[in-house]
């Protein structure tokens, strides 16, 4: 659950301030290689950096039991007529 995240140390190669703000947590540590921290706590990285052979994907739940939207991979659907706009949006998200 989101509220339980403060009980753990979190390791990330992303923007620490952003992770603290998005998940309302304090114990966030910046690391270069998140895979060296798997046995230390919770790791947060980008989908592009996810190595399924080295880590297991988990989803954070809200108090209501619904999956936290920030723990979902964003999916972008678009028609070919709007491919340029979709690629521009994708560039902003990555």
N, C-alpha and C positions, 0 to 999 in steps of 0.2 A: 504494500500500500504506500501511497505517496507520503503519508504522515510518518511512516516507519523509516524513511530514507535517512533521517537525521541520526539514527542509531548506528550508522555505518560510515566508514571512511570511503570517499568516492575518489576515483582516479580517472583523469581524463587527459586527452591530448587536444581537447577543444578549449574554447574560451572559458576560463574558470568563473569569471564574473557572470557570464551568461548562464552557466549551469546552476550557480547559486541562486540566481534570480528565477529561472524557470521552474526549479524544483524546491525552492525555499529551503535550501540546505546550507550548512556552514563548512563542514569538513570535506572540502574539495581540494585535491592535490593535482598540480600540473605535472605531467610526465611526458616523456618523448615517446616511449613505447608502452602502450597500455597493457600489452600481453605480458610484460614483466611484473605487473601488479595484480594478476588474476587471483593470487592466493592471499592478497592483502585486504580486499574489500570489493566494492562494486566498481565496475569499469563502465564508463560512458564514452563512446566513440562514434564516429560517423558510420553510416551504412557502408560507405565505400571502403572503410578500413576494417570492416568486420571479416574475420577469418573464421569460417564455420568449422574448420578442422581444429581450431585452438580454443574456441569459446562457445558457450551455449547462449542463445538469445532468450531473454526473459522480457516480460512486459510488466510495467508498473500499473497497479490498479488504483482507482480512486476509492474513497470510502464507500461509494454506492455499489462497488463491485464492477463498475465499467472500466474498460481499459483506458489508461491515461493517454490522451491523444498524442502527447509528446513521445510516447514509447512506440508509436506506430510509424512504419515507413510511409512517407507521403507517396501517393500515387497520382499521377497526372494523366488525365485522359483528354485527348484533343482530336479535332478533325485535321486532315492534312491541309485544309484551307488556312489553318491557324498555326502551322508548324513553327513559323518564326517567333510568334508571341510565346508559344509554349517553350521553345528553347531559351528565350530571354528569361522567362520565369524560372526555368530549371537552373539557369546560371545564377540567379539571385539566391536560390535555395541551397546551392552547393558551395 
